[in-house]
Amino acid sequence: MKDMAARWMGTMVMIFIPLLFSCGSNRPVPTKQAEAYFALGTQYLQQGENDQAISNYNKALDVSPGYAEAYLNRGIAYRRKGQLDQAISDYSAVLLIDSKEARAYCNRGNAYIEKGQHDKAISDYNKALEIDSKDPQVFFNRGVAYYSKQEFDKSWADIKKAQDLGYRIPPDFLSDLRKASGRQN
């Protein structure tokens, strides 16, 4: 009976120890082949060769369909090409894999801005800031969205927060905001 109990305990330890250490992330782990395609896609993305980048991200996703970073970067390439609906779809795919990925909310917000969907953009920026409340780029982006909606007080508040966090606001934008709002902040 003691042998059986010892074996049972040994089996339980063998099952639960790996589970204990595997709880850190719910993201699927990409294969080496997917990582190689991803790396190549990223090189092309950095060089501005968006079609080649997309092709390699597609290959990475064929091999590892849950590869969030590949969706994120493919979304960037689609956005650069002006294919905003595809970019939004990819950023949404990232969020299905990891709902706490602030970059996906921020990037999807940027695509919504480009489509003129300012309320959706602001909603995404709000979600990004819930995850990372110290990201000056998101404050700036949300400030731009508020500016586009002519909500100048909210725009100024976000621009000030972005500046306080060390973000350098483009002088042309500050000039435009001053003129549109009639303020000199």
C-alpha positions in Angstrom: 0.0 0.0 0.0 2.9 2.4 0.8 4.5 1.5 -2.5 1.3 2.4 -4.3 0.9 5.7 -2.4 4.5 6.6 -3.1 4.1 5.8 -6.9 0.9 7.9 -6.9 2.7 10.8 -5.2 5.6 10.5 -7.7 3.2 10.6 -10.6 1.4 13.6 -9.2 4.7 15.5 -8.8 5.7 14.6 -12.4 2.4 16.0 -13.6 2.1 19.2 -11.5 5.7 20.4 -11.4 5.7 21.2 -15.2 2.3 22.8 -14.9 3.5 25.1 -12.1 6.3 26.4 -14.3 4.2 26.6 -17.5 1.7 29.1 -16.2 3.7 32.2 -17.0 2.3 32.8 -20.4 -0.8 31.6 -22.3 0.8 32.4 -25.7 1.7 29.4 -27.9 5.4 28.9 -28.4 6.5 29.4 -32.0 8.6 26.7 -33.7 12.2 27.4 -34.7 11.0 27.4 -38.3 8.4 30.0 -37.6 10.9 32.1 -35.7 13.2 32.0 -38.7 10.4 33.2 -41.0 9.6 35.9 -38.4 13.2 37.1 -38.3 13.4 37.3 -42.1 10.0 39.1 -42.2 11.3 41.6 -39.6 14.4 42.3 -41.7 12.2 43.0 -44.7 9.9 45.2 -42.5 12.8 47.3 -41.3 13.9 47.7 -44.9 10.4 48.9 -45.9 9.8 45.8 -48.1 6.3 45.3 -46.9 5.2 42.6 -49.4 8.3 40.5 -48.6 7.7 41.0 -44.9 4.0 39.9 -45.2 5.1 36.8 -47.2 7.4 35.7 -44.4 5.0 36.5 -41.7 2.4 34.4 -43.6 4.9 31.5 -43.6 5.6 31.9 -39.9 1.8 31.8 -39.2 1.4 28.8 -41.4 3.9 26.9 -39.2 2.7 28.4 -35.9 -0.8 29.8 -36.2 -0.8 31.3 -32.7 2.3 33.4 -33.2 1.1 36.8 -31.8 4.3 38.7 -32.8 3.9 37.6 -36.4 0.3 38.9 -36.4 1.5 42.2 -34.8 4.3 42.8 -37.3 2.2 41.7 -40.3 -0.4 44.2 -39.2 2.3 46.9 -39.3 3.3 45.9 -42.8 -0.4 45.9 -43.9 -0.9 49.4 -42.3 2.2 50.7 -44.1 0.7 49.5 -47.4 -2.6 51.3 -46.6 -4.4 48.0 -46.1 -6.1 49.1 -42.9 -8.8 46.4 -42.7 -6.1 43.7 -42.9 -4.0 45.5 -40.3 -7.0 45.8 -37.9 -7.7 42.1 -38.4 -4.2 41.2 -37.5 -4.1 43.4 -34.4 -7.4 41.8 -33.4 -5.9 38.4 -33.8 -3.1 39.4 -31.4 -5.7 40.4 -28.9 -7.5 37.0 -29.2 -4.2 35.4 -28.3 -3.2 37.9 -25.6 -5.8 40.4 -24.4 -3.1 42.3 -22.4 -0.9 43.2 -25.4 -0.9 47.0 -25.3 1.0 47.4 -28.6 -1.9 45.7 -30.4 -4.4 48.1 -29.0 -2.2 51.1 -29.8 -1.5 49.9 -33.3 -5.1 49.1 -34.0 -6.0 52.5 -32.6 -3.6 54.0 -35.2 -5.2 52.2 -38.0 -8.7 53.4 -36.8 -7.3 57.0 -36.8 -6.2 56.5 -40.4 -9.7 55.3 -41.2 -11.3 58.3 -39.5 -12.8 56.1 -36.8 -11.7 58.3 -33.9 -14.0 56.9 -31.2 -12.8 53.3 -31.9 -9.2 54.6 -31.8 -9.8 56.4 -28.5 -11.3 53.2 -27.1 -8.2 51.2 -28.1 -5.9 53.8 -26.7 -7.8 53.7 -23.4 -7.4 49.9 -23.3 -3.6 50.3 -24.0 -3.3 52.8 -21.1 -5.2 50.4 -18.8 -2.4 47.9 -19.5 0.5 50.4 -19.5 -0.3 53.8 -18.0 3.2 55.2 -18.6 3.4 54.9 -22.4 3.9 58.5 -23.7 3.3 57.4 -27.4 -0.2 56.2 -26.5 -1.0 59.5 -24.7 0.2 61.4 -27.8 -1.8 59.2 -30.2 -4.9 59.6 -28.1 -4.3 63.4 -28.0 -4.2 63.4 -31.8 -7.5 61.5 -31.9 -9.1 64.0 -29.5 -7.7 66.8 -31.7 -9.3 65.2 -34.8 -12.6 65.2 -32.9 -12.0 68.9 -31.9 -12.0 67.9 -28.2 -9.1 70.3 -27.6 -9.1 70.2 -23.7 -8.8 66.4 -23.8 -6.1 66.7 -26.5 -4.1 69.2 -24.4 -4.3 67.0 -21.3 -2.9 64.0 -23.3 -0.2 66.1 -25.0 0.9 67.4 -21.6 1.0 63.9 -20.1 3.0 62.7 -23.1 5.4 65.5 -22.6 5.7 64.9 -18.9 6.6 61.3 -19.7 9.4 62.5 -22.0 7.8 62.4 -25.4 8.9 65.1 -27.8 5.8 66.5 -29.5 6.2 67.4 -33.1 6.3 71.2 -33.3 3.9 71.3 -36.3 1.3 69.4 -34.2 1.7 71.8 -31.3 1.3 74.8 -33.6 -1.8 73.3 -35.2 -3.3 72.5 -31.7 -2.6 76.0 -30.5 -4.3 77.6 -33.5 -7.3 75.2 -33.4 -7.8 75.6 -29.7 -6.9 79.2 -29.3 -4.7 78.3 -26.4 -0.9 78.6 -25.8 -0.3 75.8 -23.4 
